[in-house]
Amino acid sequence: QVQLVESGGGLVQAGGSLRLSCAASGRTFSSIAMAWFRQAPGKEREFVSAISGNGGSVYHADSAKGRFTISRDNAKNTVYVQMNNLKPEDTAVYYCAASSTPWPFLKLTIMTSSTYGYWGQGTQVTVSS
């Protein structure tokens, strides 16, 4: 079992930045891949970014490339996403997710929410124009 708790959401103006954190517990953190998804009102949950257990591999959705950076600190059992140059369309509830699937296999369905077996409760990010 893995428990995930997100934090760091809030209200920011367009062009601003936020860093979200996700603290994990319950399993050897370095053995699990971590990801961020988001869900805007009336829309399906959308993949944002993912990172391998050792932090050596990352993958970003096109919407996140160049603006978002995912990272992790295995000593603190925490994964982060630094979000810069935020836009109103980034407004959503952001969810942290975890998967014990080895990265080479995870990559095949990395953007699919059902790939991840563990989820946090979400944190709201609102970007005003």
C-alpha positions in Angstrom: 0.0 0.0 0.0 1.0 3.5 -0.7 -0.5 6.6 0.8 -0.1 9.9 -1.0 -0.8 13.4 0.2 -0.5 16.5 -2.1 0.1 20.0 -1.0 1.0 23.4 -2.5 -2.0 24.3 -4.6 -3.6 27.7 -4.5 -4.6 30.7 -6.5 -2.0 32.4 -8.8 -2.1 34.9 -11.5 -1.4 34.0 -15.1 2.3 33.9 -15.7 3.0 33.0 -12.1 4.5 29.8 -10.6 3.6 27.1 -8.1 5.3 24.1 -6.8 3.2 21.1 -5.8 4.4 18.4 -3.4 3.3 14.9 -2.9 4.4 13.0 0.2 4.4 9.2 0.1 4.4 6.6 2.7 3.8 2.9 3.0 6.3 1.4 0.6 9.9 1.8 -0.5 9.6 5.1 -2.3 12.5 4.6 -4.7 10.9 1.5 -6.1 7.8 3.3 -7.4 7.2 5.5 -10.3 5.4 8.7 -9.6 3.1 10.9 -11.8 1.0 14.0 -11.8 -2.4 14.2 -13.4 -5.0 17.0 -13.4 -8.7 17.3 -13.9 -10.5 20.4 -14.8 -14.3 20.8 -14.2 -16.3 18.8 -16.8 -13.2 17.3 -18.3 -11.5 13.9 -18.1 -8.4 13.4 -15.9 -5.3 14.3 -17.9 -1.7 13.2 -17.6 0.8 15.9 -16.8 4.2 14.3 -15.9 5.9 11.2 -14.6 9.2 10.2 -13.1 10.9 6.9 -12.6 11.8 5.5 -9.2 15.4 6.7 -9.2 14.5 10.0 -10.8 16.6 9.3 -13.9 13.8 9.3 -16.4 11.0 11.7 -16.8 8.1 12.2 -19.2 5.9 15.2 -19.8 2.7 15.8 -21.6 3.0 18.3 -24.5 1.0 20.8 -22.4 3.6 20.6 -19.7 6.8 20.6 -21.8 8.9 23.7 -21.2 6.8 25.0 -18.3 6.6 22.1 -15.8 9.4 20.2 -14.2 8.9 17.0 -12.2 11.4 15.9 -9.6 11.7 13.7 -6.6 13.6 13.5 -3.3 13.8 9.9 -2.3 15.3 10.8 1.0 12.1 12.7 1.8 9.7 10.4 0.1 8.4 13.3 -1.9 7.7 14.1 -5.5 7.4 17.7 -6.8 6.1 19.4 -9.9 7.4 23.0 -10.5 4.9 24.8 -12.6 6.0 28.0 -14.3 4.3 30.5 -16.7 0.9 29.2 -15.6 -2.1 29.8 -17.8 -5.8 29.9 -17.0 -6.2 26.6 -18.8 -3.9 25.0 -16.2 -6.7 25.5 -13.7 -7.6 22.0 -12.3 -7.4 19.7 -9.4 -3.9 18.2 -9.5 -3.5 14.6 -8.4 -0.4 12.7 -7.4 -0.3 9.0 -8.5 2.0 6.1 -8.0 2.8 2.8 -9.8 5.0 -0.1 -8.9 5.2 -1.2 -12.5 8.8 -1.1 -13.7 9.6 2.0 -15.8 10.3 0.2 -19.1 6.8 -1.3 -19.0 5.2 1.8 -17.4 6.3 3.8 -20.4 3.9 1.8 -22.6 0.9 3.2 -20.9 2.4 6.1 -19.0 -0.4 8.6 -19.8 -3.2 6.3 -18.8 -4.7 6.8 -15.4 -5.5 3.1 -14.9 -1.7 2.4 -15.0 -1.4 3.9 -11.5 -2.8 2.0 -8.6 -2.4 4.7 -5.9 -3.8 8.2 -5.8 -3.8 11.2 -3.6 -6.8 13.3 -2.7 -5.8 16.1 -5.0 -5.0 19.8 -4.6 -6.7 22.7 -6.4 -4.7 25.0 -8.6 -6.5 28.1 -9.9 -4.9 30.4 -12.4 -6.6 33.8 -12.8 -6.3 35.8 -16.0 
